[in-house]
Amino acid sequence: MLDFAGKRWWYLGFSMIFFTLAAVALAIPPHLRAGIEFTSGSSFTFAFERNVKQDELRSALADIGHGEARIQGAGANEYLIRTGELQGAPSLGSAQGPVPPGEIDQLQQALQDRFGPLTRKDFSTVSSTVSTEIARNATLAVFAASIAILIYISIAFRHLPRPWLFGSAAVIALLHDTFVILGLFSILGKWRGTEVDTGFITALLTVIGFSVHDTIVVFDRIREKVTHDPFIPFEEAVNASLTETLARSLNTSFVVVLTVISLLLIGGVTIRNFLLVLLVGIISGTYSSIGIASQLLVAWENGDFGRFFRRLIGRKQPPEAIEPEPA
């Protein structure tokens, strides 16, 4: 049986390092690059027949009044472009006749005159009203998921002493996973211009579900140990539960990671952020169920946090406050 609980402060300290790095990344502006779903605007992909450099395209867009445009490579001579909200729908035609040209058509024609033939592969636009509603609903979804998980686990483990600790540990673990993902995307946003979109939120909720599922498997095994033998030391119950579920957790996560990596290699640019969140979240979620959620239970059960704060407060006492020992 592996002694996970005996090394709990190593696991928690390692997690705190990643948490601190994520906090620093988020504290340095720009914090996160929001996609058009959260900030309003238009997004489209152009494929050029000749070689066009990103600097040349940025300069051309600035010349036609779109200096705010953000450009991201999407393949060979393909660029994903995001601008302010463009008016008018793309002229794709209809049964009643052609649709009047919009701003996207004017922009496309201007770039075509400058760089030669090009193809518009997609176009989407989001108004400011819709983007505000999407951002609010996404925040509420993550918050509601966390509260629902806390309540569900507390009810499921109601027959154990202090069942709310199990729910709290699971929520802290999933918040750790969420924070690590946010920190990574903050770094990628500064470095490569990676944006947060609705696919990011969808993947984040998926990661939350995966993380909690893995944590509940371990917690359920702990419940079986404690219920079967009420006098078993809690650390021993946690170590036995983690040892018995370790192979299952690692094998399941390994298969999912292989699948996600395969999709990252062969998938398109439109799902890349979704897959990246899944990849990081699954790895972090597997670790958090072992190194965070379970270890927090042991730390609470042994009163580690109370001793830590008492020592912290004791060190801050002035020397004159300490009574001298009797001679």
Secondary structure, DSSP 8 states (H G I E B T S, - for coil): ---SGGGHHHHHHHHHHHHHHHHHHHHSSS--EE-HHHH-EEEEEEEESS---HHHHHHHHHHTT-TT-EEEEEETTEEEEEES---S------TTS-----HHHHHHHHHHHHH--EEEEEEEEE-HHHHHHHHHHHHHHHHHHHHHHHHHHHHHTTTSSSTHHHHHHHHHHHHHHHHHHHHHHHHHHHHH--EE-HHHHHHHHHHHHHHHHHHHHHHHHHHHHHHH-TTS-HHHHHHHHHHHHHHHHHHHHHHHHHHHHHHHHHS-GGGHHHHHHHHHHHHHHHHHIIIIIHHHHHHHHTTHHHHHHHHHHHHTS-GGGS-----
